[in-house]
Amino acid sequence: MKLKVSLLCLVLLAALTFLKITYQPPPKLYDYFTSVISIINPPPQANLSAFHHESPDVFNALPNSFLPQYRSFCWNSNESQALPPSFWCLPAVYLAGMPKCGSTELFRKLVWHPEVVSPKSKENHYWARRRLGRITNHMADFADQSRSIVTNESFTHLLTRLKPERVEENSLLLDGSQSLLWDQDEWEFRYPWADHPPYYNSDLIHHLTPTAKILVIVRNPVRRLYSDYLYFAYKEEKRTAESFARDVEREVTRFQGCLKSKDLYSCCYDSHNSLRVRLRLGIYICFIKKWKEAFRDNFMVLRLEDYSLTPSSELMRIFKFLDVSPPDPHKLNNFLESSKPQNTRHRSDESKGEMLEQTYVLLNDFYKPYNLQLANYLGDSKYSYDHQSQNL
């Protein structure tokens, strides 16, 4: 009986997906039917007991409820809690990804708004990396282990680093850890018997602060990968378009081999993916879908290409999503004209030129089906990145 119901649900969902692509029915109608299907045939639930077991200090420190008058998730600790007496807050907004997609630039522009508050540091990387610690990092393939270890950090330390200079009742505390969207690395070392992580970062954040808002900025994944490759290198290491071509060919072959024995999610979240050529980070559908399913209307994705062309209108769209006071357009434009872009390409990287044409073709072919999946999932063809030249 259960098998028949599952098959019926799959047929119905396929029909609805066809209708959505072909006839573009109202989004609410499509969402209604897909939500009904999820109730009849629900997806596997996250095992959050594993999170509780791993991080008891988090739950010992959190209050039973947050202060309702604050938009950020704030509370006053007292002597009976596992924190020194003080006023603490968790972020109301996460700029969760992606690397080399303009997240630093976007963060600086968002905190210009008086109601969006920056913590002491843009990127804390607590939930993805420091909560449990790491033995590797993004440059570890060609580094000695002593340079790669990320030690674990207490929840109290995170709260201290999150603490801004001011938090008003209408303030939105913004976290800019761009690893949050995708980084689950080393979960296999803790759960070697499992095929998938017991929970994802989206489950974790939704469990703690279910009404938080999630922002993600992406770009053409081919361009993202080359920028990432050149940027995350040790000073003594020489990376070139030719070395990129060799490394990409090897990683594409390895990832395609993974897909012969595992599903896409298993390959995307496999901790043995190359840290030198982070190919999987451009398979946005792997990561965005899980966050969108968890946060629904509180999740927003945008493209660096659109932000670069019309930063003012994109920022106004984000401020509306965040439900903050609309800024004066004239003041916003003056700010944008007077501020310098953040974290742009190094001059030394520019001297290395563009990637080789055959590398671009290889990567474009690799990412094309995943871009189409993302475009269909978001209902916006621009995320397919069709008809884009290497120079964009």
C-alpha positions in Angstrom: 0.0 0.0 0.0 2.8 2.4 1.0 4.6 1.7 -2.3 1.4 2.4 -4.3 0.9 5.7 -2.5 4.5 6.7 -3.2 4.3 5.8 -6.9 1.0 7.8 -7.1 2.7 10.8 -5.5 5.6 10.6 -7.9 3.3 10.5 -10.9 1.3 13.5 -9.6 4.4 15.5 -8.8 5.8 14.8 -12.3 2.6 16.0 -13.8 2.6 19.1 -11.7 6.2 19.9 -12.6 5.4 19.5 -16.3 2.4 21.8 -15.9 4.6 24.3 -14.0 7.2 24.4 -16.7 4.8 24.3 -19.7 1.9 26.5 -18.6 3.4 28.4 -15.6 0.4 28.0 -13.2 0.1 30.4 -10.2 3.0 29.6 -7.7 0.5 29.3 -4.8 -1.4 26.5 -6.7 1.8 24.6 -7.3 3.0 25.0 -3.8 -0.4 23.8 -2.5 -0.3 20.5 -4.3 3.4 19.9 -3.5 2.7 20.5 0.1 -0.1 18.0 0.1 2.2 15.5 -1.5 4.8 16.1 1.2 2.2 15.4 3.9 1.1 12.1 2.2 4.7 11.0 1.5 7.0 13.1 3.8 10.8 13.3 3.2 13.2 11.8 5.7 13.3 13.8 8.9 16.5 15.3 10.2 18.0 13.5 13.2 18.3 16.6 15.5 19.0 14.3 18.5 22.5 14.1 17.0 22.8 17.9 17.2 21.7 17.9 20.9 24.2 15.2 21.7 27.1 17.0 19.9 26.4 20.4 21.3 25.0 20.3 24.8 26.6 23.7 25.6 24.4 25.3 23.0 21.2 24.1 24.7 22.4 24.7 28.2 23.0 28.4 27.3 19.8 29.1 25.4 16.7 30.4 27.1 13.3 28.8 27.1 12.1 31.8 24.9 13.6 34.9 23.4 12.6 38.4 24.2 9.5 39.1 22.0 10.1 42.8 21.6 13.4 42.2 19.7 13.6 41.2 16.0 16.9 39.5 16.6 16.9 36.4 18.9 17.9 38.0 22.2 17.8 37.1 25.8 19.1 38.1 29.2 21.2 35.4 30.9 21.2 34.9 34.7 23.3 33.1 37.3 21.5 29.8 36.7 22.4 29.5 33.0 25.6 28.4 31.5 26.6 32.0 30.6 27.8 35.0 32.5 25.0 37.5 33.2 24.7 39.6 30.1 22.5 40.5 27.1 23.0 38.0 24.2 21.7 37.7 20.7 21.6 35.2 17.9 21.4 36.6 14.3 18.1 37.3 12.7 19.6 37.2 9.2 22.2 34.9 7.7 24.1 35.8 4.5 24.9 32.1 4.1 26.7 31.9 0.7 28.4 31.5 -1.6 32.2 32.0 -1.6 33.5 34.3 -4.4 30.0 35.5 -5.3 30.2 39.0 -3.8 29.1 38.2 -0.3 31.6 40.5 1.3 30.5 43.4 -0.9 26.9 42.7 -0.2 27.4 42.4 3.5 29.1 45.8 3.7 26.2 47.4 1.8 23.5 45.7 3.9 24.9 46.9 7.2 24.8 50.5 5.9 21.1 50.3 6.7 20.6 51.5 10.3 18.3 48.6 11.1 20.9 45.9 9.9 23.6 45.4 12.5 27.0 43.8 12.0 28.6 41.6 14.7 32.2 42.1 15.6 33.3 40.0 12.6 31.5 39.3 9.4 32.3 35.5 9.2 32.2 33.5 12.4 31.9 30.0 10.7 30.8 28.6 14.0 27.9 26.4 13.0 29.7 24.9 9.9 33.2 24.6 11.3 34.1 25.8 14.8 31.3 24.2 16.7 32.9 20.8 16.4 36.4 21.7 15.0 38.1 20.5 11.9 41.3 18.7 10.8 41.2 20.3 7.4 40.3 23.6 5.7 39.9 24.9 2.2 43.6 24.9 1.5 44.6 21.7 3.1 45.3 19.7 0.0 48.7 21.3 -0.3 49.4 22.3 3.3 50.8 20.6 6.3 48.2 19.6 8.9 49.5 22.0 11.5 48.3 24.9 9.2 45.0 23.2 8.5 43.5 22.4 11.9 40.4 24.4 13.0 40.0 24.0 16.8 36.5 23.7 18.2 35.0 26.7 19.9 32.6 27.1 22.8 29.1 28.6 22.2 29.9 31.3 24.7 32.9 32.4 22.5 30.6 32.6 19.5 28.1 34.8 21.4 30.9 37.1 22.5 32.2 37.5 19.0 28.6 38.1 17.7 28.0 40.8 20.2 27.5 44.1 18.3 28.0 47.6 19.8 24.3 48.2 19.8 21.1 46.2 19.4 17.8 48.0 19.2 14.5 46.3 19.4 14.1 46.6 15.6 17.7 45.7 14.8 18.5 42.7 12.6 21.8 41.1 13.6 23.5 39.8 10.4 25.8 36.9 10.2 27.9 36.7 7.0 29.5 33.2 7.3 29.4 32.1 3.7 30.2 28.5 4.6 26.9 28.0 6.3 25.0 27.1 3.1 27.2 24.2 2.0 29.9 23.1 4.5 29.1 19.9 6.4 32.6 18.5 5.9 33.9 15.7 8.2 30.4 14.5 9.1 31.5 11.0 8.0 34.1 10.8 10.7 31.4 11.1 13.3 28.8 9.0 11.6 30.8 6.4 9.5 27.8 4.1 9.2 25.5 6.7 7.6 25.0 7.5 3.9 24.0 11.1 4.6 24.6 13.6 7.4 22.0 13.1 10.2 21.1 16.7 9.8 22.1 19.7 7.6 23.0 23.2 8.6 19.6 24.3 7.4 18.0 22.0 9.9 20.2 23.2 12.7 19.5 27.0 12.2 15.8 26.3 11.6 15.7 24.3 14.8 17.2 27.1 16.9 15.7 30.2 15.2 12.9 29.0 12.8 11.9 32.6 11.8 15.4 33.7 10.8 15.9 35.0 7.3 18.4 33.5 4.9 20.1 35.3 2.0 22.2 33.6 -0.7 24.1 35.3 -3.5 25.4 33.2 -6.4 27.1 33.8 -9.8 27.9 31.9 -12.9 29.5 28.7 -11.3 32.2 28.5 -14.0 33.4 32.0 -13.1 33.0 31.3 -9.4 35.2 28.3 -9.5 38.1 30.1 -11.3 37.9 33.0 -8.9 37.8 30.6 -5.9 40.8 28.7 -7.3 43.0 31.8 -7.7 42.0 33.4 -4.4 42.4 30.5 -2.0 46.0 29.8 -2.5 49.1 30.1 -0.3 51.4 33.0 -1.2 54.2 30.6 -2.2 51.9 28.5 -4.4 51.7 29.4 -8.1 48.3 28.8 -9.6 47.8 29.5 -13.3 45.2 28.9 -16.0 47.2 25.8 -17.0 47.2 24.3 -13.5 43.5 25.1 -13.2 42.8 23.2 -16.4 44.7 20.1 -15.1 43.0 20.3 -11.7 39.5 20.8 -13.1 39.8 17.8 -15.5 40.9 15.6 -12.6 38.1 16.8 -10.3 35.3 16.6 -12.9 36.4 13.0 -13.6 36.4 12.1 -9.9 33.0 13.7 -9.3 31.4 11.9 -12.2 32.8 8.7 -10.9 31.2 9.4 -7.5 27.8 9.8 -9.3 28.1 6.2 -10.6 27.7 4.8 -7.2 26.0 7.6 -5.1 23.2 10.1 -5.5 23.9 13.8 -6.1 23.4 14.8 -2.5 25.9 12.2 -1.3 28.5 13.4 -3.8 27.9 17.1 -3.0 28.3 16.5 0.8 31.2 14.0 0.5 34.0 15.3 2.6 36.5 13.8 0.2 35.8 16.3 -2.5 38.8 18.3 -3.6 39.6 21.3 -1.4 41.8 22.8 -4.1 39.2 22.8 -6.8 35.8 23.2 -5.0 33.8 22.0 -7.9 30.7 21.0 -5.9 30.1 24.5 -4.6 28.8 25.5 -8.0 26.1 22.8 -7.9 23.8 25.3 -6.2 20.7 23.2 -6.4 22.3 20.7 -3.9 22.4 23.3 -1.2 19.7 25.9 -2.0 16.9 23.3 -2.2 17.5 22.1 1.4 17.5 25.7 2.8 14.5 26.7 0.7 12.5 23.7 1.9 13.3 24.6 5.5 12.8 28.4 5.4 10.3 28.8 2.5 9.3 32.5 2.3 12.2 33.4 4.6 14.7 32.3 2.0 16.0 34.6 -0.8 18.5 34.0 -3.5 20.0 36.6 -5.9 22.7 36.7 -8.5 26.0 38.7 -8.5 25.4 39.5 -12.1 22.1 41.3 -11.3 23.6 43.0 -8.3 26.6 44.3 -10.3 24.3 45.8 -12.9 21.7 47.3 -10.7 22.9 47.4 -7.1 20.4 49.9 -5.9 17.3 48.0 -7.1 18.7 44.7 -5.8 19.4 46.2 -2.3 15.9 47.7 -2.2 14.5 44.3 -3.0 16.6 42.8 -0.2 15.5 45.4 2.3 11.9 44.7 1.4 12.5 41.0 2.0 14.1 41.8 5.4 11.1 44.0 6.2 13.2 47.0 7.3 12.3 50.6 6.6 12.9 51.5 3.0 15.9 53.9 2.7 15.9 57.1 0.8 16.8 56.2 -2.8 18.9 59.3 -3.2 21.0 58.6 0.0 21.4 54.9 -1.1 22.7 55.9 -4.5 25.1 58.4 -3.0 26.4 55.7 -0.7 26.9 53.3 -3.5 28.7 55.8 -5.6 31.0 56.8 -2.8 31.9 53.3 -1.6 34.5 51.1 -3.1 33.8 47.4 -4.0 35.0 44.9 -1.4 37.1 41.8 -1.8 37.6 42.1 -5.5 40.0 40.1 -7.7 43.7 40.6 -6.7 45.9 42.3 -9.3 48.2 39.3 -9.3 45.3 37.2 -10.2 44.3 39.5 -13.1 47.8 39.1 -14.6 47.1 35.3 -14.9 44.4 36.0 -17.5 41.2 34.1 -18.2 40.9 30.3 -17.9 41.7 28.3 -21.0 38.8 28.0 -23.5 38.7 24.2 -23.3 38.4 24.5 -19.5 35.5 26.9 -19.8 33.7 24.5 -22.2 34.3 21.5 -19.9 33.0 23.3 -16.9 30.1 24.8 -18.8 29.0 21.4 -19.9 29.4 20.0 -16.4 27.3 22.7 -14.7 24.7 23.0 -17.3 22.2 20.3 -16.1 22.5 21.5 -12.5 21.9 25.1 -13.6 18.8 24.0 -15.4 17.6 22.2 -12.3 18.1 25.3 -10.2 16.3 27.5 -12.8 13.3 25.1 -12.8 13.3 24.9 -9.0 13.3 28.7 -8.6 11.1 29.3 -11.5 13.5 31.7 -13.1 15.3 31.0 -16.3 18.2 33.4 -15.6 19.6 30.9 -13.2 20.3 28.5 -16.1 23.2 30.8 -17.1 22.6 30.1 -20.8 24.3 32.1 -23.5 26.9 33.6 -21.2 30.4 34.2 -22.4 33.5 33.4 -20.4 34.1 37.1 -19.6 30.9 37.6 -17.6 
